[in-house]
Amino acid sequence: MAKPPAKPKSDFALLQLLPNMLTIAAIIAGLTAIRYGVQGNYLFAVQLILVAGVLDGMDGRVARILGADSKMGAELDSLADFLNFGVAPALIVYFWALQELRGIGWIAALVFAVCCVVRLARFNVAGKSEETEDSSGEYFVGVPAPAGALLAMLPMYLSFAFDDAQLLPSVIIAGYVVVIGLLMISHIPTWSFKTTRVSRANVKYFLVAFAFVAAAVWIYAWITLAVFCFAYVAMVLRAWFTSKKSLRI
């Protein structure tokens, strides 16, 4: 007896494809950032990576809101993260400051990119085995890939803020990039902003603070980003010292 023909799969609503469209847009931004980095337009290249970071923060949340989560979307997002936060920042920093070091500069870029992909692989394995990096969800293990990319470009923010002056020697920048890469694969607990909640009584203060920060980013973008990076590094160092102290106890 012949089997009945398989029913065609239902079509997707265009709105359900929006998360994947955002991810693709982030990939386009990351690839275009590499192009402008090769051409020497480092300012625009960094801006495109920042745009990719914003899109990365949106696609997962939009997928959950629309109920459009999928395995393909998760894999696509992971590949986009490696491109945008591992490959693109490493290449742009290399073209900007590390080329003159030749082999040493390239090794620093490679170490950062490899650490990023290892970080993402570890995160994906934890997700597939239904193990969270922290039981409360308040902390990541190691610096997340987007934060690592933002930190790796800190010397560039300072340069843009002070008339394109390279304030640090290339060797120092190479060592800094390697350290940020190692922080991504470390076991230092880093705060997750995703679980942060604001009490009803403090909402008005939070909104005022947000307006202040948004204005600062708009008017003094590079200085503000540098301040964010220094504040985040201080949080990571505090978490590291706290974890070391707890181990001694």
N, C-alpha and C positions, 0 to 999 in steps of 0.2 A: 504493500500500500504506500503510495507516494506521500511524502511528508508535505504538510501545508507550507506554502511559501512563508519565509521569515518576514515578520512585520518590519517595515522600514523604521529606522530610528527616528524619534521625534526631533523636529527642528529646534534649534536654539533661538531664543529671543535675543535680539541685538543687545539688549541691556545685560543679558547674562554673559556676553562676551566682553563687556567693558573691563573687567579685571585683567584679562589677557591682553586687551588692547593697551592698557596702561603699562603692563610689563613690556610689551613690544616697544612702546614709546620710550621706556627707560633704556632698553637695549640700543635703540637708535641714538639716544642722547649719549650713551657711553661710547659707542663706535665713532660718533661724530666728534666727541671730545678727543679721542685718540688722533683723529685726522687733524684737528686744529693744533694739537700738541706737536705733531710732526712738522706742521707749518710754522711753529713758533708763536702762535697766538695763544699763549698760556692763560691769559685772563679769561677768554671765552671758553677754553677747555675746562677750566676749573668750574666755571659757572654751569656748564653742561653736566658735569658730574654732580653738582649740587641739585640740579633739576632731576637727574636720575634718582638721587636719594629721596627727593620729595615724592616722586612717582612710586618708588619702592615702598614708601610708607603708606601709600594710598591703596595699592592694588589688593593687598591682603584684606584690609578692612572693608573695602568695597565688595570683595568676594563674599565675606561673611555676612554683610548686610543684605546682599542680594540672594544669599543661599546658593552661590555659584562656585563653591569650592570644588576643585577637581584635582586628580593626581597629575594630569598634564599641566595644570596651572601651577602646582607646587614645584614640579620639576623645572618648568620654564622660569619660575621665579628664582630658583636656586642658581640656574645657569646665568641669569641676568645679574644676580648678585656677584658672581665670580668675575664677570666681565666689568661691571660698573665699579666694584669696590676692591677688586684684586688686580686685574690686568690694567685697566685705564689709569688709576692713580699711580701705579708703579711706573708705567711708561711715561706719563706726563712729568712726574718728578725726575725721572731719568733724563728725559730730553731737556728739562729745565736746568738741572744742576749737576747731574752725575755723569754726563758724557765725558767730561774731561778726565774723570778717574778711570775711564776705559773699563778694564775687567772688574775692578773693585766696585764701580758704580753699577755695572750690570748684575753682578752677584747680589748686591743689596736689593735691586729691583726684583730679581728672581726669588730671593728669600721671602720678601713681602708677599708676592703673588702666590707662592707655594703655601705659605702660612695661611693665607686667606682661603684657599681651596680646602686645606685640611680642616680649618675652622668650620667651613660650611658642611663638609662631609660629616664631621662629628655631630653637628647640629641635626643633620638629616637622619643619621643613624639613631640618635636619641629620639627623634620624633616618630620614626617608623617602629621603634620598639616600645612606643608608648611610655617612654621615660622622659620626664621633664628635667631640665637642667637644674631646677630648684623646685622642691616640693611645693613651695608657696607661689612660684612663678614670679617672685619679686627680683630675682637675680639671674643673670647669665653666668656661664662658666667661661671666663675669658672675655676679652673685648669683642663685641659684635662686629661683623664685617663692615657695615655702614659707618660705625663710629671709628673703626680702624682707618678707613679711607679718609675720613675727615681729619683725623689726627695726622696722618701721613702728609697731608698737604698743608699743615700748619706753617712751615717755613715759607710757603708761597703766599699765604695770607699776609704774613708780616712784610714780605717783599712788596706786595701790591699796596699795602697801607703806607709804605714809606718810599714811594716813587720808584718802584721796581728795583730797589737796592737789595742784593743778596746779602743778608745780614750775617749769615753763618758760612763757614768754609764748607766746601763740598764734602770733605771727609766726615765732618760732624753730621751733615744731613744724611749721608749714607748710613752712618751708625744709628742715627735716629730712626730711619725707615726700618732698619733691621729690628730695632727694639720694639717698635709698634707691631711689626709682624709677629714677633715672639709673644707679645701680650695677647694677640688674638688666639693663640693656641695654648695659652697658660690656663691654669685652674683658679685664677683670681676671680672671686665673685664680683660682678659688676652690676650696678643697679639697672633694672628694667623699667623704662618709663611707661610701658604698656599697662602695668598694673597700678600705676599711681592714681589715687583718687583724691578729690578735693571736697572737703566738707562744705555743706550748704552755707555755713557762716562765713567761709573764706572765699566763696566764689567771686564776690565783688573785688576782693584784693587780687585774686588771681587774674581776673580780666584786666585790671589796671596794669598789673605787672606785664601781662601779655602785650598790651598796647605799647608800653614803654619799650619792651624788647623788639617788637615789630618795627617801631620807629627807629630804634638804634640800628637794626639790620638794614633798613632802607637807607639811612643817612650815612652810617659808618659801618658798612657791611663787613669789610675785612677785619677791622679792629674788633667788632663784635664777635665774629667767628673765632678770632684768636682767643678772645676772653672765654668763650664757650669751651674751646679746646683746653685751655689752662685749667678751667674749673673741672672739666671731666677728668683730666689727668690727676688733679688733686683728689677727686672721688676714688679713682682707681688706686692711688697710693694709700689712701685711708683704708680702703677695703683690704689691701694687701697687708698692711701693718696689723689690722684687726684680725685677719685670718692667721697670721703668724703668732699673734699673742694668744689666740684661742688654742692653737696647737701646743704651745708651751704649757698652758694650763692643763 
